[in-house]
Amino acid sequence: MAVYTPEYQPTGEEVAVIKTNKGDVRVKLDGAGAPVAVGNFVELAQKGYYDGIKFHRYVPGFVIQGGDPNTRDLTREDVATMAASPMSRLGTGGPGYTIIDEYRTNPHNVHEDGALAMARTNMPNSGGSQFYLCLGPQHNLDSGYTVFGQTLDGFDVIKELRAGDEILGIDIENEAE
């Protein structure tokens, strides 16, 4: 699969507003530390890529994960039911390309409570559209996954999200023109 370099150049001022059926989460994006992940995320959000996608993975005290386009046409109930099965194939979709990992070069690559990070397979440079939000500090992930944002507001919403909950859309505040 081709490795993509986004055209969007982060300014370092971007804030993502992840709108869900449980409420909004505001995340300060780290364009300086993870410019490729932020540029990719902003481009996908601008295109409406995340609209209607469901969170497909919830591990209590660990992460809530979304961004798999295979969930878009499923009901919330179907995703919640399928998430319980390891054979569901949820979590296998992406945008048709991958991006480079930035966890080795990002000086802010710390998985604190509310960190926004790029999900990937066990292969290097395999992230694309799937992301997760940390449910508490997860420092064991610091050396393997790119953190590209930190929650500012909406920690209460993050704690309520479960598999099947929906991303209504993602707005980017302070995006470059």
C-alpha positions in Angstrom: 0.0 0.0 0.0 1.3 3.5 -0.9 2.6 5.7 1.9 0.8 9.1 1.7 2.2 12.5 2.5 -0.6 15.0 3.3 -0.6 18.4 1.5 -2.0 20.1 4.6 0.8 21.8 6.6 -0.2 22.2 10.2 0.3 25.5 11.9 0.4 24.1 15.4 -2.8 25.9 16.3 -5.4 23.4 15.2 -8.0 22.0 17.5 -10.2 19.1 16.5 -13.8 19.0 17.7 -14.8 15.4 17.6 -18.6 15.5 17.6 -20.2 12.2 18.8 -23.7 11.1 19.8 -22.5 11.4 23.4 -21.2 14.9 23.1 -18.1 16.8 21.8 -14.4 16.2 22.6 -12.0 19.1 21.9 -8.4 18.0 21.2 -5.4 20.3 20.7 -3.5 18.8 17.7 0.3 18.5 17.8 1.3 19.8 14.4 4.9 20.4 15.5 5.5 17.0 16.9 3.4 14.9 14.4 2.9 17.0 11.3 2.1 14.0 9.0 -0.5 12.5 11.4 -2.1 15.9 12.0 -2.1 16.9 8.3 -3.7 13.5 7.4 -6.3 13.8 10.2 -7.2 17.4 9.2 -7.5 16.4 5.5 -9.8 13.5 6.3 -11.9 15.6 8.6 -12.2 18.4 6.0 -13.5 15.8 3.5 -16.1 14.5 5.9 -14.4 11.1 6.0 -15.2 10.5 9.6 -18.9 11.5 9.4 -21.0 8.5 10.4 -18.2 6.2 11.4 -18.7 4.3 14.6 -16.2 3.6 17.4 -15.5 -0.1 17.0 -13.2 -0.9 19.9 -13.6 -0.1 23.6 -11.3 -1.6 26.3 -12.1 -0.3 29.8 -9.3 1.7 31.3 -7.3 1.5 28.0 -8.7 3.0 24.8 -11.7 3.9 22.7 -10.9 3.5 19.0 -12.6 4.6 15.8 -11.9 5.6 12.2 -12.7 2.4 10.4 -14.9 3.2 7.4 -16.2 -0.4 7.4 -18.5 0.8 10.3 -20.2 3.6 8.4 -23.0 1.6 7.0 -23.6 -0.5 10.1 -26.0 0.4 12.9 -24.7 1.4 16.3 -26.2 -1.8 17.6 -24.5 -4.0 14.9 -21.1 -2.5 15.7 -21.6 -3.0 19.4 -22.5 -6.6 18.9 -19.8 -7.3 16.3 -17.1 -5.6 18.5 -17.5 -8.5 21.0 -16.4 -11.0 18.4 -12.7 -11.3 17.4 -13.9 -12.6 14.0 -15.9 -9.5 13.1 -13.2 -7.8 10.9 -14.0 -4.5 12.5 -10.8 -2.4 12.7 -9.5 -3.5 9.3 -10.6 -0.5 7.2 -8.7 2.6 6.2 -8.4 5.3 3.6 -6.6 3.2 1.0 -3.1 4.4 1.9 -0.9 4.6 5.0 1.2 7.3 6.6 4.6 7.2 8.3 5.0 6.6 12.0 6.2 9.6 14.0 6.6 8.3 17.5 10.4 8.1 17.3 10.6 11.8 16.2 7.8 13.4 18.2 9.2 14.9 21.4 5.6 15.0 22.8 4.8 11.4 22.2 3.3 10.6 25.6 0.1 8.6 26.1 -1.5 10.6 28.9 -5.2 10.4 29.8 -7.1 11.8 26.7 -4.2 11.5 24.3 -5.2 11.2 20.7 -3.0 8.7 18.8 -2.8 6.9 15.4 -3.8 3.3 15.4 -1.8 0.9 13.2 -1.2 -2.8 12.5 2.0 -4.5 13.8 3.7 -3.4 10.6 5.7 -0.1 10.6 4.1 2.9 8.8 0.7 1.3 8.6 -1.6 4.0 10.2 -4.2 5.7 8.0 -7.5 6.8 9.4 -8.0 4.9 12.6 -7.3 6.7 15.9 -7.8 6.1 19.6 -8.3 8.2 22.7 -6.6 7.0 25.9 -8.7 6.2 28.9 -6.0 6.9 31.4 -2.2 7.0 31.0 -0.9 4.3 28.6 2.9 4.8 28.7 3.5 1.3 27.4 2.3 2.6 24.0 4.8 5.6 23.9 7.4 3.7 21.9 5.1 2.2 19.3 2.3 4.6 18.4 2.2 8.2 17.3 0.4 10.6 19.6 -0.9 13.6 17.7 -3.1 15.4 20.1 -4.2 15.9 23.7 -7.8 16.4 24.9 -8.6 19.9 26.2 -12.4 19.4 26.9 -14.7 16.5 26.9 -12.9 14.0 29.2 -16.4 13.1 30.5 -17.6 12.3 27.0 -14.5 10.1 26.3 -15.3 8.1 29.5 -18.9 7.5 28.2 -18.0 6.4 24.7 -18.4 2.7 23.8 -18.2 0.5 20.7 -21.1 1.5 18.5 -21.1 5.1 19.4 -21.0 7.4 16.4 -18.7 10.1 15.1 -21.2 12.7 13.8 -18.3 14.8 12.3 -15.0 16.4 13.1 -14.5 20.1 12.8 -11.1 21.7 12.8 -10.7 25.0 14.5 -7.8 27.4 13.6 -7.0 25.5 10.4 -4.6 27.0 7.9 -6.2 28.7 4.9 
